[in-house]
Amino acid sequence: MTEQTRDPRQVVEVLSEALPYIQRFSGKTVVVKYGGNAMTEDTLIDSFARDMVLMKEVGINPVVVHGGGPQIGDLLAKLNIESRFVNGMRVTDAETMDVVEMVLGGLVNKGIVNLINQCGGKAIGLTGKDGAQIRARQLQVEHQSPEMTAPEIIDIGHVGEVEHISTDLIEMLAARDFIPVIAPIGVDEKGKSYNINADLVAGKVAEALDAEKLMLLTNVAGLMNAEGEVLTGLTTGQVDELIADGTIHGGMLPKIRCALEAVKGGAKSAHIIDGRVPHATLLEIFTNAGVGTLITDEPQEPSDS
């Protein structure tokens, strides 16, 4: 439906439905992990940028944490640098880390900032090194086969995990109506840089800010049960049970654990949402239906987003 043929009454109905959610979440912080299809398809890129600006305009404080794995891989290939992975994580030597910083802290980060600004927002691009806001340590990766008596420690280089999040810079920018856009690069006490999984960074940022919501954009419809049905609302206890019985497994497991830790650590709720849907973040926040899985510490009413 085009702008010319849209029924004005439908527009009014949408605004009316959104009003109680705007009132409820105004002044609150929402941390959004941006990646996947939402970062690579033109229509989704535009809708995401517009969503962030609209959220800020109605009084919500969005904080964006982005990935960029495919873009890193593309540049490494152009430079004839081999990409190697261990347990799904990119082995990151010093040369590769230079590329990671160029892509995440430069190309991808500033591209997102520019898109938000073009839509009328005021975005500021950061890495975890700015203001030492993401203190990191090297991630220890263990491997153990049945014949081994003790696990083997595998060195995958400049791959890190979050040790501490400093929120001073993020809060200062949000208070001045800027939208922080954060690349998941951390730094240790000696100044060494680390590439960190963007989901993990987003979760730790949401914890540190006591965010109202952590929203993880994915390439799936949400968390599904054994029958392939999307589970729309779960408590942290129910998620623990689904992990224990194997319903949550494979590639979804790290993302769910990130969301689970964020809620247990201070975020009010976490959402696993379908980033392939235009305006997915607004649909999840401002409508009754939503477009993914909600995780909280307490059972939710069926109509809650």
N, C-alpha and C positions, 0 to 999 in steps of 0.2 A: 504494500500500500504506500503510495507516494504522499508527500506533504499536501498536495492539492486535493487528494481524494480521502484523506483521513477524516473520520467523523469527529467533529469537535467534542461531542459528548463522550467519546472514548478517551480523549485526552483528559477531560475533566475527571472522569472516573479513575484513571490511572493516578492523577495527582491526588485525588481524594484518598485512594487506597494507600498512597505513599506517606501522607501527612503524619499519621501516628508513629511511623518508623522514623521519620525525620525528627519529630519531637523527642522520641526516645533516645536517638543516637547522637543528637547534636551535642558537640563538645567532647565526644568520645573519640578514641584513637582506633583506627582499623589498619592493621598491617597486612599488606597484600603481597604475596609472592607471585611474581609475573614471569611466565616462561611458557614453553611448549608452543602449541598452535597459536595461542593468543599473541605470541611474539613474532610469528613468521607469516601470518596471513593478513593482507592489507586491510580488509574490512574489520578484522578483529583488533588489529593494532589501533585503528582509528577509534573504535568503540571503547577500548580500554582507556585511552587517553581522555576521551570525553567523560567517561565514568569518574575518573579521578578528579577532574575539574568540577564536575557537578557535586560530588561528595564534599569537596572543600567549600563550594558556594553555599551549601545548606548547613554548614557548621561542623561537619565531620572532619577529622584530621587523618587523611590517608598517609601512610608511610609505605613506600614501595621498595621491595627487595627483589632484584632480578637475577635470573640466570643468564646463560649464554653459551652452553656447551657446544651446540652445533656451529656457532660462529667461531669459537675457538678452534674446533676441528677443521673448519674451512681454511682458516689462515695458516694453521700448522701444515696442512696439505700443500698450500701454495708455497710455503717456505721449505718444503721437502723435509719436514720434521715428523718423524713417526709418532703416531698416537698409540699408546699402550694403556691397557686398563687392568686393574686388579680388583676383583669383587665389585665391578661397576664403577670404580673410581679411576680417574685419569692419573697415571704416573707422571709426576710433575717435577722434572729436574730444573736447574736454574734457567736454562734456555727456554724451556716451555713456560716457566713462570713469567718470564718477560713477555711472552705472547699473551698469556692469560691477563696480565695487568693492562696491556695495550687494548685488548678486546673488551674485557669487562669494564675496566675503569675509564676507557676512552670511547671506542666506537659504539658499544651497546649502551652504556650509561648515558652518554651525551645524546644519543639518538632518542632515547626515551624522554629525556629532559626536553629536548626540542619539540617532540610531539605534544607533550603536555602544555608547553608554553604556546605552541601554535593554536591550541584549543582554548586559549585564554587563561590558563593557569600560570602559577609561578613555581616552577620546579627548580630544585638545586640538586646537582649530582655529587655523590660522595662515594668514597670507598671506606672500608673499615679502618684505613690508615689515617684518614682525616680526623683530627682530634683524638686519635688513638681510640676510636669508639668501639672497635672490635679487637679485643685482646685474644690472641690465638696461641695454640700450641700444636706441635706436630701430631697428626693422627697416627696412632699405633694400630697397624693392621696385623692380625694374627691369622695363621693358616695351620691347620692340623689335619693330617690324614690318619686313617686307622692304625697304620703301623708306627706312627710317631708317639713317643712317650711324653713329649711336651710340645706345645705349639711353637711354630716358627714365626718370628717377627719379620715382617716384610717392610722394607723401606720404600715408600712410594714418593719420597721427596717432599716438595712444598705443598702437601695436602694437609689441611689443618682441621681442628675442631675449635669451637668457641670456648674460651676460658672465662671471659667477662665481657659484658656489654656496658659501655658508658652512654647514658642517654642525654647528657647535657646538650650536645650539639643538635640532636634530633628535636628535642623539646624546644630549644631556642628557635629553630627554624619554623616549627609548627606554630609557635606562638606569634610569629610574624607573618603568618599566612602563606608560608612556602610549603611545598610538597617535597619532602626528602626522598630522593631516589638513590638507593644504596646498592653498590656492587659488593658481592660477598668475598671481599679480600680482607684478611686479618693480618695482624702484625704481632710478633712476640716481643718480649722485653728487651731483646737485643736488636730489634728493628728488622728481623727477617720476615718476609712476606709469605702468606699462605693462601692457597685457593681453598675455599670452604663451600660445601654444598649449600645452595641458596635456600632450600627448604629449612635446613638446620639454622641458618642465620635468621631467617624470617621468624622461626619459632622462638629463638632466644631473644630477638628484639621485642616480640610480642610479650614475652614473659617480663622482660625488664621494664617495659612501659606499662605493665598491667593493662594491656590493650583490651578493648571491648570485644574485638574480633581478630582472629588470625584467619586469613583467606588464602588457601593454596590452590592456585589455578592448575588444573591437570588436563590430560588428554582423554579422560574417561568421564562417564556420567556421574561418578561418585563411588562410594564404597558399596560393593555388592555382596549379597549373601550367596549361598551355594546354588540357589536357583536363578541367579543372574538378576535379581531384583535390587534396585537401589535402596539402601538403608538411609532414610532421610533424617532420622534423629536418634542419637545414641548418647548414653552416659559414658563416662570414662570407665566405669566398671564393666559395662557391656562390651566396650572395645577390648578391654583386657581379656574377657572371655573369648571373644572372636579371634584374638591372637593365639590364645592357649589352645583352642580347638582346631586351628589351622585354616579357618575361614579367610583370615587375612594373611596373605603370604606373598612371596615373590617381590616384585618391584614396588607394590603398594605398601609393603610393610614398613620401610624406612620413613615414608611420608606420613603414615598413620602414627607411628611412634613419635615423630616430630610434633604432630598435632596434639597427641596425648600428653606429651611432656609440657607443651605450652599451656594447656588448660590446667594441668596439675600444678604448674609453676606460677600461675597468676593471671593468665589471659582468661577472660570470661567465657569465650567459646572459640572453637575452631571449625572451619568449614572447608571441606574438600569439594571444590566446585568444578564444573565442566567449562574450561576455558575456550572450548570450541563454540560456545553459544555467545552470540553478540550481546554485549552489556551484561555479562554473567554476574559481575559484582553487584550491579544495581538490582538485578532480579533477586539475588540472594538477600540483600539488605532490605529492600523496599517493597517486597511483595509477600503474600501469604505462602505461595508455592515454593519459591526458591529453586535452585538448579543443582543440588548436590547433597552432601551429607553434613549434618551439623553434629558436633561433639561438644558436650557440656558436662559439668559436674553433677547437674541435677536434671531430672526428666523434664522435657519441654511440653507445653501445650501443643496439640496437633497443628494449630494455625500459626505458631511462631516461625519466623524465618531463621 
